[in-house]
Amino acid sequence: MFLSIRKYDEVYNLNSVTKKLNESFAPMLMAVDGFVRYCLVDIGDNNILSITTFETKKGMEQSEKLAVEWRKKHPEASLGNPTNIFHGEEKMWVLRNQNK
């Protein structure tokens, strides 16, 4: 799996941003081959993380282009530019046993 993690600062209307992402960005992501999951995390102090998971590096790279395009087309979303961007291949994960 491959992940793209982005940190955004000064996101003052998280409800509005979440709605806009859900309406217009999420459908674009879901169309990318290898898309697994998109997660938005409120980390406090008007900062958020977006975490996107793909089965392939190609999908992760395609999502980066989509994110740049989406921000240009939707400046009203007040998401701004990410202050930190991390990309990488997942090397380990732990999953709670759901078969109790």
C-alpha positions as CSV (number, residue, x, y, z in Angstrom):
1,M,0.0,0.0,0.0
2,F,1.0,3.6,-0.7
3,L,0.0,6.6,1.4
4,S,-0.1,10.3,0.8
5,I,-0.3,12.4,4.0
6,R,-0.9,16.1,3.9
7,K,-1.0,18.6,6.8
8,Y,-3.1,21.7,6.3
9,D,-2.9,24.7,8.7
10,E,-5.5,27.5,9.3
11,V,-8.6,25.5,8.3
12,Y,-11.2,27.6,10.0
13,N,-14.4,26.0,8.8
14,L,-13.9,22.3,8.9
15,N,-17.6,21.5,8.3
16,S,-17.6,23.4,5.1
17,V,-14.3,21.9,3.9
18,T,-15.5,18.4,4.8
19,K,-18.7,18.9,2.8
20,K,-16.9,20.3,-0.2
21,L,-14.3,17.5,-0.2
22,N,-17.1,14.9,0.1
23,E,-19.1,16.4,-2.7
24,S,-16.4,17.0,-5.2
25,F,-13.0,15.6,-4.3
26,A,-13.9,12.2,-2.9
27,P,-15.7,11.1,-6.2
28,M,-12.5,12.0,-8.1
29,L,-10.4,9.9,-5.7
30,M,-12.7,6.9,-5.9
31,A,-12.2,6.8,-9.7
32,V,-8.4,6.4,-9.4
33,D,-7.3,2.8,-9.9
34,G,-6.1,1.3,-6.7
35,F,-7.9,3.8,-4.4
36,V,-8.5,2.3,-0.9
37,R,-9.3,5.0,1.6
38,Y,-9.4,8.7,2.2
39,C,-9.4,10.0,5.8
40,L,-9.6,13.6,7.1
41,V,-8.3,14.0,10.7
42,D,-8.9,17.1,12.9
43,I,-5.6,17.5,14.8
44,G,-6.7,20.6,16.6
45,D,-5.8,24.3,16.5
46,N,-7.4,24.6,13.1
47,N,-5.1,22.0,11.5
48,I,-6.1,18.9,9.6
49,L,-4.4,15.9,8.1
50,S,-5.6,14.1,5.0
51,I,-4.5,10.5,4.6
52,T,-5.1,8.7,1.3
53,T,-4.3,5.1,0.8
54,F,-3.7,3.3,-2.6
55,E,-2.8,-0.1,-3.6
56,T,-0.2,1.2,-6.1
57,K,2.4,4.0,-6.3
58,K,0.8,5.1,-9.6
59,G,-2.5,5.7,-7.9
60,M,-0.9,7.7,-5.1
61,E,0.9,9.8,-7.7
62,Q,-2.3,10.4,-9.6
63,S,-4.0,11.5,-6.5
64,E,-1.4,14.2,-5.9
65,K,-2.2,15.7,-9.3
66,L,-5.9,15.6,-8.5
67,A,-5.4,17.4,-5.2
68,V,-3.5,20.2,-6.9
69,E,-6.2,20.6,-9.6
70,W,-9.0,20.4,-7.0
71,R,-7.5,23.2,-4.9
72,K,-7.1,25.4,-7.9
73,K,-10.8,24.9,-8.9
74,H,-12.1,25.3,-5.4
75,P,-10.4,28.2,-3.7
76,E,-13.6,28.8,-1.8
77,A,-13.0,25.6,0.2
78,S,-10.4,27.6,2.3
79,L,-8.1,24.6,2.4
80,G,-5.1,26.5,1.3
81,N,-1.8,24.8,0.4
82,P,-0.5,22.0,2.5
83,T,2.3,22.9,4.9
84,N,3.7,19.4,4.9
85,I,3.3,16.5,2.4
86,F,4.6,13.0,2.9
87,H,4.4,10.1,0.4
88,G,5.5,6.6,1.0
89,E,5.0,2.9,0.9
90,E,3.5,1.3,3.9
91,K,6.0,-1.0,5.7
92,M,4.0,-2.3,8.6
93,W,0.5,-2.2,10.1
94,V,-1.4,-3.8,13.0
95,L,-5.0,-4.7,12.8
96,R,-7.1,-5.5,15.8
97,N,-8.4,-9.1,15.7
98,Q,-12.1,-8.8,14.9
99,N,-12.8,-12.5,15.5
100,K,-13.2,-12.5,19.3
